[in-house]
Amino acid sequence: MAPFNPRDKAQLWVPDTPDADGFYQIKVSADESKQALNGLGGNVHDGTVVGIYPGNPVSANTLWNLTSIWPFPFHHFP
């Protein structure tokens, strides 16, 4: 049996503290460079291209609010 090998903590993403409107940055958990998930181009739509971008200064493209409300429900597969 292979030894247990959890994912590298530096590869995990965590939500930052929400702002007054409930939006937050999604950052690399153990990254000293403070990289954040970024909706490149600033247009949010189905198929938006995302990338990694510095989280400071905070820009609108790095703020997220994930939801399971229609029209973007989370899907559960059996």
C-alpha positions as CSV (number, residue, x, y, z in Angstrom):
1,M,0.0,0.0,0.0
2,A,1.3,3.4,-0.9
3,P,1.9,5.9,1.9
4,F,-0.8,8.6,2.4
5,N,0.2,11.7,0.4
6,P,-2.2,14.7,0.9
7,R,-2.3,17.4,-1.7
8,D,0.4,20.1,-1.4
9,K,-1.1,22.9,0.7
10,A,0.3,25.5,-1.7
11,Q,-2.1,24.2,-4.3
12,L,-5.3,24.6,-2.3
13,W,-7.6,27.6,-2.8
14,V,-9.3,29.4,0.1
15,P,-11.9,32.3,0.2
16,D,-10.7,35.6,1.7
17,T,-12.7,37.7,4.0
18,P,-15.9,38.9,2.3
19,D,-16.5,42.6,1.6
20,A,-19.7,44.4,2.6
21,D,-21.5,43.0,-0.5
22,G,-20.5,39.4,0.2
23,F,-17.8,39.2,-2.5
24,Y,-14.4,37.9,-1.8
25,Q,-11.1,36.9,-3.4
26,I,-10.2,33.3,-3.8
27,K,-6.5,33.0,-2.9
28,V,-3.8,30.3,-2.9
29,S,-3.8,29.1,0.7
30,A,-0.1,29.1,1.5
31,D,1.3,31.4,-1.2
32,E,3.4,34.3,0.0
33,S,2.9,36.1,-3.3
34,K,-0.9,36.4,-2.5
35,Q,-2.1,35.2,-5.9
36,A,-5.8,35.3,-6.5
37,L,-8.2,33.7,-9.0
38,N,-9.0,36.3,-11.7
39,G,-11.8,36.5,-14.2
40,L,-9.7,37.7,-17.1
41,G,-11.1,40.5,-19.2
42,G,-13.7,41.4,-16.5
43,N,-16.7,39.9,-18.3
44,V,-18.6,37.2,-16.3
45,H,-20.5,34.7,-18.5
46,D,-20.7,31.0,-19.1
47,G,-17.2,30.0,-20.2
48,T,-15.3,33.0,-18.6
49,V,-11.6,32.4,-18.8
50,V,-9.9,32.5,-15.4
51,G,-6.3,32.9,-14.5
52,I,-4.0,33.7,-11.6
53,Y,-3.2,37.3,-10.9
54,P,-1.8,39.3,-7.9
55,G,-4.5,39.9,-5.3
56,N,-3.2,43.3,-4.4
57,P,-4.4,45.8,-5.2
58,V,-7.9,44.3,-5.2
59,S,-9.6,44.6,-8.5
60,A,-13.2,43.8,-9.5
61,N,-11.9,40.9,-11.7
62,T,-10.6,39.1,-8.5
63,L,-13.9,39.3,-6.5
64,W,-16.2,36.3,-6.5
65,N,-19.5,35.3,-4.9
66,L,-20.2,31.6,-5.6
67,T,-23.9,30.6,-5.6
68,S,-26.0,27.6,-6.2
69,I,-29.1,29.6,-7.2
70,W,-30.5,29.3,-10.7
71,P,-29.3,29.8,-13.5
72,F,-26.0,28.4,-12.2
73,P,-27.0,25.4,-10.0
74,F,-24.4,23.1,-8.6
75,H,-24.9,19.6,-10.2
76,H,-24.9,16.5,-8.1
77,F,-24.1,13.3,-10.0
78,P,-25.0,9.9,-8.6
